[in-house]
Amino acid sequence: MKTIIIYLTKYGAARETAQLIMSKINGAVIHDLEQGNPSLTDYNCVIIGCSIYAGGIKKEMREFLKHNTDILKTKNLGLFLCGLQANAEEKNFTTNFPKELLKSAKIKSLLGGIYDPSKYGFLARLIMQLIAGNSNYKNTINDKKIEEFVKAVVG
């Protein structure tokens, strides 16, 4: 099964997660949406992931999903988010992804997140400290959840 993993990231968590997923799928290719929109016609399986910030995904990912909903519904589809707020997983999916894609996806999962203060500006670090009470490096990417995710999408 030909698989493409499409991601969009701000600070690198979605890229790292996409690379971990790719390492578990023979022959999978990875594509950064910042490099443009890939053709989906040659792939049976499409995995899409992005990071979530303040409850939202980047505009470029929302537009990609909107313009490709019809073709994505015909694929083995897996959707993942990267973030540190595990208690908001369902809400983050329903507010950021088209309903049709959520219905047709084989799996949707929050696979963890990374907070690396060295990659954030002063204001973002301040917000993380005030809102999340976090000022130290944190990595919650969950390998077991990644394995379950891959199994659900590609078998």
C-alpha positions as CSV (number, residue, x, y, z in Angstrom):
1,M,0.0,0.0,0.0
2,K,1.5,3.3,-1.1
3,T,1.5,5.7,1.8
4,I,2.2,9.4,2.1
5,I,2.5,11.3,5.4
6,I,1.7,15.0,5.1
7,Y,2.5,17.2,8.0
8,L,2.6,20.9,8.9
9,T,4.5,22.1,12.0
10,K,5.5,25.3,13.7
11,Y,8.1,24.2,16.1
12,G,8.9,20.6,14.9
13,A,6.7,18.2,16.9
14,A,4.5,17.2,13.9
15,R,7.7,16.7,11.8
16,E,9.2,14.4,14.5
17,T,6.0,12.5,14.8
18,A,5.6,12.1,11.1
19,Q,9.1,10.8,10.9
20,L,8.4,8.3,13.6
21,I,5.3,7.1,11.8
22,M,7.3,6.8,8.5
23,S,9.8,4.6,10.2
24,K,7.1,2.1,11.0
25,I,5.7,1.9,7.4
26,N,7.7,0.3,4.7
27,G,8.1,2.6,1.7
28,A,6.1,5.5,3.1
29,V,7.1,9.0,2.0
30,I,6.8,12.1,4.0
31,H,5.8,15.6,2.8
32,D,6.0,19.0,4.5
33,L,3.0,21.0,3.5
34,E,5.2,24.1,3.6
35,Q,6.8,22.7,0.4
36,G,3.5,22.9,-1.5
37,N,0.5,20.6,-2.0
38,P,1.4,17.0,-3.0
39,S,-0.5,15.0,-5.5
40,L,-2.6,12.4,-3.7
41,T,-3.6,10.3,-6.7
42,D,-0.8,7.7,-6.5
43,Y,-1.4,6.9,-2.8
44,N,-3.8,4.4,-1.2
45,C,-3.1,5.6,2.3
46,V,-2.8,9.2,3.4
47,I,-1.8,10.2,6.9
48,I,-2.2,13.9,7.8
49,G,-0.8,15.5,10.9
50,C,-0.2,18.9,12.4
51,S,0.4,20.7,15.6
52,I,-2.3,22.4,17.5
53,Y,-1.8,25.9,19.1
54,A,-4.4,27.5,21.3
55,G,-7.0,25.1,19.9
56,G,-6.3,25.7,16.2
57,I,-4.3,24.3,13.4
58,K,-2.4,26.4,10.8
59,K,-4.4,28.1,8.1
60,E,-2.5,26.3,5.3
61,M,-3.6,22.9,6.7
62,R,-7.2,24.0,7.0
63,E,-7.1,25.1,3.3
64,F,-5.4,21.9,2.2
65,L,-8.0,19.8,3.9
66,K,-10.9,21.8,2.5
67,H,-9.6,21.6,-1.1
68,N,-8.8,17.9,-0.9
69,T,-11.8,16.5,1.1
70,D,-13.3,14.6,-1.8
71,I,-10.1,12.7,-2.7
72,L,-9.1,12.2,0.9
73,K,-12.5,10.5,1.6
74,T,-11.5,7.8,-1.0
75,K,-8.2,6.9,0.8
76,N,-7.2,4.9,3.9
77,L,-7.0,8.0,6.0
78,G,-5.4,8.7,9.3
79,L,-5.4,12.0,11.1
80,F,-3.1,13.0,13.9
81,L,-2.5,16.1,16.1
82,C,0.5,17.0,18.1
83,G,-0.1,19.0,21.3
84,L,0.2,18.9,25.1
85,Q,-3.5,19.2,25.9
86,A,-4.7,15.5,25.9
87,N,-8.0,16.5,27.6
88,A,-9.0,18.6,24.6
89,E,-8.4,15.9,21.9
90,E,-12.0,15.4,20.7
91,K,-12.7,19.1,20.7
92,N,-9.5,19.9,18.7
93,F,-10.4,17.4,16.0
94,T,-14.1,18.5,15.7
95,T,-13.2,22.2,15.5
96,N,-10.3,21.8,13.1
97,F,-11.2,19.1,10.6
98,P,-14.1,18.8,8.1
99,K,-16.8,16.5,9.5
100,E,-16.7,14.3,6.3
101,L,-13.0,13.6,6.9
102,L,-13.5,12.8,10.6
103,K,-16.2,10.3,9.5
104,S,-14.1,8.6,6.9
105,A,-10.8,8.5,8.8
106,K,-9.8,5.1,10.0
107,I,-8.3,6.7,13.1
108,K,-7.7,10.2,14.6
109,S,-5.4,10.5,17.5
110,L,-3.5,13.0,19.5
111,L,0.0,11.5,19.6
112,G,1.6,13.8,22.1
113,G,3.6,17.0,21.8
114,I,6.8,18.7,22.5
115,Y,7.5,21.9,24.3
116,D,11.1,23.1,23.7
117,P,11.4,26.6,25.3
118,S,14.6,27.2,23.2
119,K,12.4,27.2,20.0
120,Y,9.8,29.7,21.4
121,G,9.9,33.5,21.5
122,F,9.6,35.4,24.8
123,L,5.8,35.9,24.5
124,A,5.1,32.2,23.7
125,R,7.3,31.1,26.6
126,L,5.5,33.5,28.9
127,I,2.1,32.2,27.7
128,M,3.1,28.6,28.2
129,Q,4.3,29.4,31.7
130,L,1.2,31.4,32.7
131,I,-1.4,29.2,31.1
132,A,0.1,25.7,31.2
133,G,2.4,26.3,34.1
134,N,5.2,24.8,32.1
135,S,8.6,26.4,31.6
136,N,10.8,23.3,31.0
137,Y,11.4,21.0,28.1
138,K,8.6,18.5,27.8
139,N,8.1,15.6,25.3
140,T,4.9,13.5,25.5
141,I,5.1,11.9,22.0
142,N,3.8,8.4,22.7
143,D,5.4,5.5,20.8
144,K,2.7,3.0,21.8
145,K,0.0,5.4,20.5
146,I,2.0,5.8,17.3
147,E,2.1,2.0,16.8
148,E,-1.6,1.7,17.4
149,F,-2.2,4.6,15.0
150,V,-0.1,2.9,12.2
151,K,-1.8,-0.4,12.8
152,A,-5.3,1.2,12.4
153,V,-4.3,2.9,9.2
154,V,-2.2,0.4,7.3
155,G,-3.0,-2.8,9.1
